[in-house]
Amino acid sequence: MLAYLVVAATLLAPRPASPQAPDSAETIRSVLAFEDGRFAAMVRADTTWLRDALAEDLSYVHTSARSETKAQYLECRSARTDCATKRSPRASAGCAR
């Protein structure tokens, strides 16, 4: 019985966090660099960069909870409109509401 308690205590004891492996750190840097590029392309309405980088089955959800397909998202970015804000149907023609 004592042996089981020792094994259980050993398995359940907290362990110090191991440092990230170099490849994990590189992965994190790559993801953050991609996100910086995506954000910059979005701001400058670079739909070529976005079209190449984003998945075909993209579902972009705005903070207002409205979602767009990749095509709708790119259309709004190319028109340089803020499709996330509520606009009249005439003002947001072509953008999902």
C-alpha positions in Angstrom: 0.0 0.0 0.0 2.8 2.4 0.9 4.4 1.7 -2.5 1.2 2.8 -4.3 1.1 6.0 -2.3 4.7 6.8 -3.2 4.0 6.2 -6.9 0.8 8.3 -6.7 2.6 11.2 -4.9 5.4 11.1 -7.5 3.0 11.2 -10.4 0.8 14.0 -8.9 3.7 16.2 -7.7 4.0 19.5 -9.5 6.8 19.7 -11.9 8.7 22.8 -12.9 7.9 24.1 -16.4 10.4 23.1 -18.9 11.8 25.8 -21.2 10.4 25.9 -24.7 12.2 23.9 -27.2 14.0 26.1 -29.9 11.6 24.9 -32.6 8.6 25.9 -30.4 10.0 29.4 -30.0 10.6 29.6 -33.7 7.1 28.5 -34.4 5.7 31.2 -32.1 7.9 33.9 -33.8 6.6 32.7 -37.2 3.0 32.8 -36.2 3.4 36.3 -34.7 5.2 37.5 -37.8 2.4 36.1 -40.0 -0.2 37.9 -37.8 1.7 41.2 -38.1 1.7 40.7 -41.9 -2.0 39.9 -42.0 -2.9 43.0 -39.9 -0.7 45.3 -42.1 -2.2 43.9 -45.2 -5.7 44.4 -43.8 -4.9 48.0 -42.9 -3.5 48.8 -46.3 -6.2 46.9 -48.1 -3.7 44.6 -49.8 -6.2 42.0 -51.1 -3.5 40.2 -53.1 -1.6 39.4 -49.9 -4.7 38.4 -48.1 -6.1 36.3 -50.9 -2.8 34.3 -51.0 -2.5 34.0 -47.3 -6.0 33.2 -46.0 -7.6 29.8 -46.3 -10.3 29.3 -48.9 -12.8 28.3 -46.3 -12.2 31.4 -44.1 -15.0 32.5 -42.0 -14.2 36.0 -40.7 -16.2 37.0 -37.6 -16.3 40.7 -36.7 -16.5 41.9 -33.1 -20.1 42.6 -33.8 -20.6 38.8 -34.3 -21.3 39.3 -38.1 -19.5 36.8 -40.2 -18.2 36.9 -43.8 -16.8 34.4 -46.2 -13.3 35.0 -47.7 -14.8 36.5 -50.8 -17.0 38.9 -48.8 -14.1 39.8 -46.6 -11.8 40.5 -49.5 -14.5 42.6 -51.3 -14.9 44.8 -48.2 -11.2 45.2 -47.9 -10.8 46.1 -51.5 -13.5 48.7 -51.3 -11.6 50.1 -48.3 -14.8 50.2 -46.3 -15.3 49.5 -42.7 -17.7 46.6 -43.2 -17.6 45.8 -39.4 -19.7 48.9 -38.7 -23.4 49.1 -39.3 -24.2 51.0 -42.5 -27.2 51.5 -44.5 -27.7 48.9 -47.2 -26.8 51.4 -49.9 -23.6 52.4 -48.2 -22.5 48.8 -47.7 -23.4 47.5 -51.1 -21.4 44.3 -51.7 -20.5 43.8 -48.1 -22.3 41.4 -45.9 -24.5 42.9 -43.3 
